[in-house]
């Protein structure tokens, strides 16, 4: 168990900030999971994460080839970091699929 605690300390700060948000968001799901539900969850967590001063999410990444549909719909908003967006989506899906809770209905 001591080794497990030591390994947990190796997680990056971004994970330590984002993952609790993912867990809280997944616990609050009361409706069937749809693609729109996932998109709203990702967007909400992304906005909270980029405003958190404990982590730096300003990875310098070329985003011209990976413009999301949300970026196109909101042209006045700065483009999202596609890697952070994907990380949040992966953590949400992982938590919903294998988080040890009863499975939610998927539409």
C-alpha positions, 0 to 999 in steps of 0.5 A, spaced: 500 500 500 505 504 501 508 503 494 501 505 491 501 512 495 507 513 492 505 512 485 499 516 486 504 522 488 506 521 481 500 524 477 501 531 474 497 536 478 492 537 472 490 530 473 489 532 481 485 538 479 481 535 473 479 528 476 475 530 482 471 534 477 470 528 473 468 524 479 463 529 481 460 530 475 459 523 473 456 522 480 451 528 479 448 524 472 441 522 473 439 522 466 441 517 460 447 518 457 447 521 450 453 524 446 450 531 448 450 529 455 458 528 455 459 534 451 456 538 456 460 535 462 466 536 458 465 543 456 463 544 464 469 541 466 474 544 461 471 551 463 473 550 470 479 547 469 482 553 465 480 557 470 484 553 476 490 557 478 493 550 480 494 548 473 497 550 467 493 548 461 496 553 456 500 547 452 502 550 445 499 545 440 497 547 433 490 546 433 488 548 426 487 541 424 483 539 430 477 545 430 471 542 434 464 543 432 463 548 439 469 552 436 466 553 430 459 555 433 462 560 438 467 564 434 468 569 439 471 564 444 478 562 444 479 555 441 479 549 446 486 545 447 484 539 443 489 535 448 485 537 454 479 536 451 480 529 449 483 528 456 477 530 460 472 526 455 477 520 456 476 521 464 469 522 464 468 515 459 472 511 463 469 513 470 462 512 467 464 505 464 468 503 469 467 507 476 464 501 480 457 504 480 451 501 477 451 503 469 447 508 467 442 507 461 446 509 454 441 512 448 
